[in-house]
Amino acid sequence: MAEISELWNEGVTASDYGAERATYHEAVFEQYKLCVEMADRVSSRRNLANTFFLTLHSGLVAFLGAWLSQAHHGRLSVLLLLAGLLVLLALCTAWWFTLRSYRQLNEGKFRVIGALEERLPARAFQRAEWEALGRGLDWHVYLPLTQVERWIPVIFASTYFLGFIGLAV
């Protein structure tokens, strides 16, 4: 893991803690635990964002299905359908960019966690666990959630687009 240049305060070393070098290591460990906790919280917020968007889209699909089957037995205006499609695609785009942002945020947090682990006796979280999972390269061993979840907004968008074509034709 490459050292992150902005991680360590140049003016603070273990010797600054005097005879209490253990206090310095405890401080590093406490910061490490805080970083791991914050990464976990970001993952929880990411799951909540997925739940929000999935619930929103499911509700919209149910509403649109009921509305289209009840209210309009004839042909709908292509302009009205296009407007609805653009709104739905905008929501899918927002969902995709939200997931991307959370992924980037966690990548930064995991880099910091990995750099902190370089000063700890074990590199269990960042290095060892990732190696045990085959670094996410073999989906039989581990399929990273980010590779799965980024397709969900794309699948919804594709479905909306195909539905638009089916209704417009």
N, C-alpha and C positions, 0 to 999 in steps of 0.2 A: 504494500500500500504506500503510495507516494505521500510524503509529508505535506500537510496543508500549512502553507506559510503563515497564515493568519491565526492559526490555532493557539500557539503558545505565546504567552507574554514574555518578551525577551528579558525584562527586568525582574522576573520572578522565577526562582529556582528552588530546589529542595534545600539548598544551604540557607536560603532566606528564612527558613523555618527553624534555624538553629539546631539545637540538640534534638528537636522534635521532628526528625525527618519523616517519621511515620505519619505525622499530621499532614505533611505535604501529600503523601501518597493517599491518605484518606480523602483529602480535598479533591485530588484527581479522580478518585473512585466515585465520590459523590457527584461530581460533574458528569462523569460517565453514566451513572445511574439516571441522572436527570435527562441526559440526551436520549437514552434508550426509552425512558418514559414518554418524552415528547414525541419521539418517532412513533411510538405506539398510539399516542393520542391523534397524531396526524392520520394514521391508518384508520382509526375509529371515525374520524370526521370524514374521511374518504368513503367509508362504508355508509355513513349517513347520507352523504351526497348521492351515492348510487341508489340508496333506498328512496330518496326524494325524487330523483329523476325517473326511476322505474315506476314509482307510484303515480307520478304526474303523467307519464306516457300511457300507462295502463288505464288510468282514468279517462284520458283524452280518447284513447282508442275505443273504450266502452261507450263514451258519450257520442263519438262520431258514428259508431256502428248503429246505435239506437236512433240517432238523429237522421241518419241517411236512410234507414229502413222505414221510419215512421213518417217523416215530414216530406220527403221528396221521392215520389214514385216516378216522376218524370225526370228529364235530363236536368242536371244542375249546370249552372253557368260555369264555363271553364275558368273564367276570371275568379269566381268565388272559390273553386277548387284550388286554383293556383295560389291564391292568398293563404288558404289553409295549409297547403303544402309548404309554403315558405315559412310560415310560423312554426310548423312541426320540424322542418329542417333546421331552423334557427335554434330550437330547443335541443336538437341532437348535437348541433355544433357546440352549443354552450356546455352540454354534458361532456363531450369529447375533450374540450379544452380544460374543463374542470378536472377531469381525470389526469390529463397531461400535467397540469400544474401540481396536483398532489404527488404524482410520480416523481417529478423533478424535485419537489421539496423533500421527499423522502430520500431520494438519491443523495442530496446534499447532506442530510442528517446522517445517513449511513456512512458517508465518507468521513465525517467528523467522528462518528463512533469508532470506525476502523482506526483512525489516527490516534484516538484516545487509547484504544486497545493495545497499541504499540508500546505504551508505557505501563501496561498491566501485565501480571504474570501469565494470563491466558488470553487468547483471542477467540473466545468461544462464540460470541454473537456474530460478528462480522465475517471473520475469516473461516473458522472451523465449521460453523453451521452452513455457510454458503458452499464450502467444499463438500460437505456431507450430502448436500442436495445436488451435486454435480454442476454447480454454478448455473443451474437453470438451462443447461444446454441439451439435456435429454428429457423430453416430456414424460417418459416412462418413470423417471426418477422424481422429477419435480417440474410442474408447469407453473411458472410464475403467474400470479393472479393478474398482474398488469397486462400480460399477453392475452388473457381471456377477456377482461373487462373492457379493454379499449375497442373490442369488436361489437359490443352491445349497442352503443349509439349508432354505429355504422349499419348494423342489421336493422335497427328501427328505421333509420333514414332510408335504406333500400326498400324496406317494406312500404313505407309511406310513398316513395316515388313510384313503385309498381302499382300501388293502390290508386294513385293519381292517374296513371296511364290507363288503368282498367276502368276508372269512372269517366275519364275524359273521352275515351274512344267510343 
